[in-house]
Amino acid sequence: MRTENQPLLTNFDLIIFDFDGTIADSLRSYRELDQQIIKELYGVWEEIDEIIEFRDKIKNKSRSDSDDEYYLALDRKYGDGKRPLSEIYAKVSEIFPRIRSKVKPKPGVVQVIKKLKKKYNCKIGMATSSERREINFFSSNDSLIGREINLNEYFDRIVTLDDVKMPKPDPEIYQQLINFYAVPPEKVLVFEDSLLGITAAKTAGTTVIAIEDAHNTRDLDQIRNLADFSITEWKELVF
């Protein structure tokens, strides 16, 4: 569906944002992270488009926002398949600070969040597959996002990967916010970009506006079919 069919935001008591690909224009930066991991662990320089295609294939197979299966698959493809996950994640932790400093907010999203906070009498939550420490970083002046908006201050409640047992597409992360505020699912609006995230939000019974991202094009038809509404840029959102 398109922008002319958008719901009235005043109809909702709780509005929830995903983070990566929805607030943060981060998905290509994270594939640059994978590119560096492959280079430093396996001595191979892989093209970004190839990494995106491979990641999509693994994610569609595993149907989980957890990265464990993806990194194990990388190790099988570029290594001998015997490297411990702990060693791979250690390399991720080493490289990631160099990558995340480049991540910007998606155009228009900061203005949307600030306007919602000022204009509407509703709770604003975040449901993200990022860890709490990453959200704290992106809330700080050390990040390009944090210099425009302190996420920890603007969002009433943030649920991260650290807070759930089951990642998206399981609805647990959305259900936590719904239960905390005791809001009926039909009074909850979610902004999401990925098929896994939209699946989680719809399973929780919410209304979903898809934020179409260039790195989710392979799932675009499914995203448009599953979401209630769809926009390509934040400036299309009707207030």
Kinemage of the C-alpha trace (Angstrom):
@kinemage 1
@onewidth
@group {chain A} dominant
@subgroup {mainchain}
@vectorlist {calphas} color= white
{ca met a 1} P 0.000 0.000 0.000
{ca arg a 2} L 1.122 3.594 -0.480
{ca thr a 3} L 1.132 6.881 1.412
{ca glu a 4} L -2.394 8.015 0.532
{ca asn a 5} L -3.758 5.148 2.635
{ca gln a 6} L -1.754 5.923 5.758
{ca pro a 7} L -3.550 5.716 9.119
{ca leu a 8} L -4.094 8.715 11.365
{ca leu a 9} L -1.299 8.760 13.918
{ca thr a 10} L -3.761 10.034 16.510
{ca asn a 11} L -5.405 6.588 16.403
{ca phe a 12} L -2.451 5.008 18.225
{ca asp a 13} L -1.429 4.990 21.881
{ca leu a 14} L 1.989 3.438 21.255
{ca ile a 15} L 4.305 4.023 18.282
{ca ile a 16} L 7.340 1.740 17.948
{ca phe a 17} L 10.412 2.190 15.765
{ca asp a 18} L 12.921 -0.399 14.637
{ca phe a 19} L 16.497 0.949 14.559
{ca asp a 20} L 18.765 -0.448 11.820
{ca gly a 21} L 17.407 0.446 8.389
{ca thr a 22} L 14.529 2.400 9.932
{ca ile a 23} L 16.193 5.089 12.032
{ca ala a 24} L 19.826 4.354 11.156
{ca asp a 25} L 21.024 4.268 7.566
{ca ser a 26} L 23.289 1.439 8.653
{ca leu a 27} L 22.768 -1.635 6.523
{ca arg a 28} L 25.477 -0.960 3.944
{ca ser a 29} L 27.892 0.073 6.723
{ca tyr a 30} L 27.327 -3.283 8.405
{ca arg a 31} L 28.156 -5.094 5.185
{ca glu a 32} L 31.389 -3.101 5.108
{ca leu a 33} L 31.971 -4.616 8.548
{ca asp a 34} L 31.524 -8.088 7.047
{ca gln a 35} L 33.890 -7.155 4.230
{ca gln a 36} L 36.610 -6.299 6.737
{ca ile a 37} L 35.941 -9.463 8.765
{ca ile a 38} L 36.343 -11.624 5.665
{ca lys a 39} L 39.544 -9.813 4.743
{ca glu a 40} L 41.136 -9.984 8.181
{ca leu a 41} L 40.075 -13.522 9.127
{ca tyr a 42} L 40.309 -15.240 5.745
{ca gly a 43} L 42.512 -13.038 3.570
{ca val a 44} L 39.796 -12.522 0.947
{ca trp a 45} L 38.527 -9.174 -0.374
{ca glu a 46} L 34.841 -9.735 -1.206
{ca glu a 47} L 32.565 -7.303 -3.047
{ca ile a 48} L 29.778 -5.707 -1.001
{ca asp a 49} L 27.047 -6.860 -3.415
{ca glu a 50} L 28.218 -10.468 -3.069
{ca ile a 51} L 28.165 -10.157 0.729
{ca ile a 52} L 24.636 -8.711 0.666
{ca glu a 53} L 23.416 -11.532 -1.568
{ca phe a 54} L 25.038 -14.185 0.630
{ca arg a 55} L 23.690 -12.647 3.846
{ca asp a 56} L 20.169 -12.448 2.407
{ca lys a 57} L 20.376 -16.120 1.451
{ca ile a 58} L 21.437 -17.187 4.958
{ca lys a 59} L 18.959 -14.909 6.715
{ca asn a 60} L 16.083 -16.131 4.563
{ca lys a 61} L 17.044 -19.689 5.421
{ca ser a 62} L 17.575 -19.183 9.162
{ca arg a 63} L 14.581 -16.802 9.557
{ca ser a 64} L 16.233 -15.113 12.525
{ca asp a 65} L 17.738 -11.722 13.353
{ca ser a 66} L 20.492 -13.505 15.276
{ca asp a 67} L 23.843 -13.360 13.442
{ca asp a 68} L 25.167 -16.698 14.711
{ca glu a 69} L 24.116 -18.741 11.681
{ca tyr a 70} L 25.340 -16.047 9.313
{ca tyr a 71} L 28.837 -15.903 10.797
{ca leu a 72} L 29.045 -19.689 10.904
{ca ala a 73} L 28.087 -19.725 7.227
{ca leu a 74} L 30.778 -17.131 6.468
{ca asp a 75} L 33.308 -19.368 8.174
{ca arg a 76} L 32.222 -22.355 6.082
{ca lys a 77} L 32.388 -20.324 2.868
{ca tyr a 78} L 35.706 -18.544 3.391
{ca gly a 79} L 37.387 -20.747 5.992
{ca asp a 80} L 37.325 -24.362 7.138
{ca gly a 81} L 34.118 -24.085 9.150
{ca lys a 82} L 35.943 -24.773 12.411
{ca arg a 83} L 36.533 -21.272 13.767
{ca pro a 84} L 34.708 -20.709 17.098
{ca leu a 85} L 31.938 -18.114 17.108
{ca ser a 86} L 33.666 -16.429 20.029
{ca glu a 87} L 36.700 -15.729 17.840
{ca ile a 88} L 34.545 -14.336 15.036
{ca tyr a 89} L 32.636 -12.080 17.430
{ca ala a 90} L 35.922 -10.891 18.914
{ca lys a 91} L 36.906 -9.708 15.448
{ca val a 92} L 33.486 -8.076 15.039
{ca ser a 93} L 34.013 -6.188 18.309
{ca glu a 94} L 37.452 -5.081 17.134
{ca ile a 95} L 36.298 -3.765 13.747
{ca phe a 96} L 32.803 -2.462 14.524
{ca pro a 97} L 33.839 0.794 16.267
{ca arg a 98} L 35.587 1.847 13.056
{ca ile a 99} L 32.429 1.221 11.034
{ca arg a 100} L 29.707 2.572 13.300
{ca ser a 101} L 31.218 6.041 13.441
{ca lys a 102} L 30.110 6.479 9.800
{ca val a 103} L 26.451 5.598 10.366
{ca lys a 104} L 24.007 8.466 9.769
{ca pro a 105} L 20.289 8.787 10.525
{ca lys a 106} L 18.002 8.175 7.575
{ca pro a 107} L 16.951 11.483 5.996
{ca gly a 108} L 13.980 13.013 7.803
{ca val a 109} L 13.663 10.462 10.608
{ca val a 110} L 15.020 12.706 13.373
{ca gln a 111} L 12.451 15.365 12.496
{ca val a 112} L 9.693 12.725 12.551
{ca ile a 113} L 10.667 11.453 16.010
{ca lys a 114} L 10.902 14.960 17.457
{ca lys a 115} L 7.564 15.959 15.927
{ca leu a 116} L 5.845 12.842 17.273
{ca lys a 117} L 7.230 13.513 20.733
{ca lys a 118} L 6.050 17.123 20.678
{ca lys a 119} L 2.706 16.819 18.880
{ca tyr a 120} L 1.151 13.486 19.857
{ca asn a 121} L 0.000 12.223 23.228
{ca cys a 122} L 1.363 8.718 22.845
{ca lys a 123} L 4.261 6.609 24.065
{ca ile a 124} L 7.206 6.157 21.705
{ca gly a 125} L 9.193 2.924 21.901
{ca met a 126} L 12.041 1.238 20.108
{ca ala a 127} L 12.334 -2.489 19.357
{ca thr a 128} L 15.776 -3.268 17.999
{ca ser a 129} L 17.931 -6.298 17.307
{ca ser a 130} L 20.959 -4.206 18.237
{ca glu a 131} L 22.555 -4.629 21.658
{ca arg a 132} L 21.989 -2.070 24.419
{ca arg a 133} L 25.600 -0.874 24.262
{ca glu a 134} L 25.158 -0.004 20.581
{ca ile a 135} L 22.041 2.052 21.264
{ca asn a 136} L 23.949 3.829 24.031
{ca phe a 137} L 26.713 4.609 21.549
{ca phe a 138} L 24.271 5.890 18.930
{ca ser a 139} L 22.678 8.068 21.626
{ca ser a 140} L 26.005 9.736 22.413
{ca asn a 141} L 27.829 12.649 20.833
{ca asp a 142} L 30.420 10.152 19.594
{ca ser a 143} L 27.971 9.118 16.857
{ca leu a 144} L 26.519 11.081 13.950
{ca ile a 145} L 23.028 10.031 15.080
{ca gly a 146} L 23.580 11.034 18.699
{ca arg a 147} L 24.671 14.511 17.665
{ca glu a 148} L 21.195 15.023 16.186
{ca ile a 149} L 19.062 13.168 18.726
{ca asn a 150} L 19.659 11.423 22.043
{ca leu a 151} L 17.702 8.212 21.534
{ca asn a 152} L 17.716 7.355 25.233
{ca glu a 153} L 16.058 10.685 26.023
{ca tyr a 154} L 13.479 10.809 23.213
{ca phe a 155} L 12.236 7.232 23.447
{ca asp a 156} L 10.043 6.344 26.401
{ca arg a 157} L 11.235 2.735 26.387
{ca ile a 158} L 13.833 0.842 24.343
{ca val a 159} L 13.885 -2.949 24.078
{ca thr a 160} L 17.089 -4.430 22.650
{ca leu a 161} L 18.460 -7.833 21.728
{ca asp a 162} L 19.754 -8.112 25.310
{ca asp a 163} L 16.189 -8.036 26.642
{ca val a 164} L 14.660 -10.946 24.715
{ca lys a 165} L 15.100 -14.692 24.469
{ca met a 166} L 13.869 -14.929 20.881
{ca pro a 167} L 14.938 -12.423 18.193
{ca lys a 168} L 12.763 -11.254 15.300
{ca pro a 169} L 10.757 -12.680 13.525
{ca asp a 170} L 9.512 -13.894 16.898
{ca pro a 171} L 7.105 -11.216 18.212
{ca glu a 172} L 8.584 -11.216 21.748
{ca ile a 173} L 10.363 -7.876 21.371
{ca tyr a 174} L 7.131 -6.140 20.313
{ca gln a 175} L 5.043 -8.039 22.817
{ca gln a 176} L 7.266 -6.763 25.628
{ca leu a 177} L 6.466 -3.151 24.776
{ca ile a 178} L 2.764 -3.877 24.273
{ca asn a 179} L 2.568 -5.655 27.631
{ca phe a 180} L 4.573 -2.990 29.477
{ca tyr a 181} L 2.195 -0.232 28.410
{ca ala a 182} L -0.892 -2.487 28.522
{ca val a 183} L -1.967 -1.215 25.106
{ca pro a 184} L -4.242 -3.262 22.804
{ca pro a 185} L -2.272 -4.339 19.699
{ca glu a 186} L -4.739 -2.526 17.442
{ca lys a 187} L -3.655 0.734 19.127
{ca val a 188} L 0.020 0.132 18.274
{ca leu a 189} L 1.806 1.421 15.163
{ca val a 190} L 5.199 0.054 14.114
{ca phe a 191} L 7.785 1.431 11.685
{ca glu a 192} L 9.956 -1.366 10.277
{ca asp a 193} L 12.160 -1.955 7.230
{ca ser a 194} L 12.917 -5.693 7.127
{ca leu a 195} L 10.754 -8.699 6.339
{ca leu a 196} L 11.766 -10.361 9.621
{ca gly a 197} L 10.870 -7.266 11.616
{ca ile a 198} L 7.565 -6.741 9.835
{ca thr a 199} L 6.709 -10.402 10.394
{ca ala a 200} L 7.388 -9.980 14.116
{ca ala a 201} L 5.278 -6.816 14.358
{ca lys a 202} L 2.347 -8.275 12.419
{ca thr a 203} L 2.441 -11.474 14.491
{ca ala a 204} L 2.113 -9.242 17.564
{ca gly a 205} L -1.089 -7.842 16.034
{ca thr a 206} L 0.123 -4.300 15.302
{ca thr a 207} L -0.319 -1.960 12.340
{ca val a 208} L 2.902 -1.683 10.333
{ca ile a 209} L 4.261 1.026 8.066
{ca ala a 210} L 7.194 -0.349 6.076
{ca ile a 211} L 10.159 1.952 5.519
{ca glu a 212} L 11.514 0.618 2.257
{ca asp a 213} L 15.296 0.285 2.303
{ca ala a 214} L 17.576 -0.221 -0.702
{ca his a 215} L 19.195 -3.206 1.001
{ca asn a 216} L 15.904 -5.097 1.363
{ca thr a 217} L 14.926 -4.993 -2.317
{ca arg a 218} L 14.936 -8.775 -2.663
{ca asp a 219} L 12.128 -8.971 -0.096
{ca leu a 220} L 10.272 -5.905 -1.350
{ca asp a 221} L 7.227 -7.677 -2.767
{ca gln a 222} L 6.763 -9.671 0.439
{ca ile a 223} L 7.325 -6.558 2.553
{ca arg a 224} L 4.660 -4.621 0.650
{ca asn a 225} L 2.218 -7.503 0.853
{ca leu a 226} L 2.700 -8.045 4.595
{ca ala a 227} L 2.885 -4.433 5.808
{ca asp a 228} L -0.281 -2.392 6.105
{ca phe a 229} L 1.339 0.635 4.468
{ca ser a 230} L 4.617 1.410 2.787
{ca ile a 231} L 6.764 4.499 2.207
{ca thr a 232} L 10.138 4.934 0.531
{ca glu a 233} L 11.230 8.038 2.455
{ca trp a 234} L 10.329 9.556 5.818
{ca lys a 235} L 9.161 12.759 4.164
{ca glu a 236} L 6.220 10.766 2.737
{ca leu a 237} L 4.795 10.214 6.221
{ca val a 238} L 1.520 12.052 6.675
{ca phe a 239} L 1.054 13.837 10.025
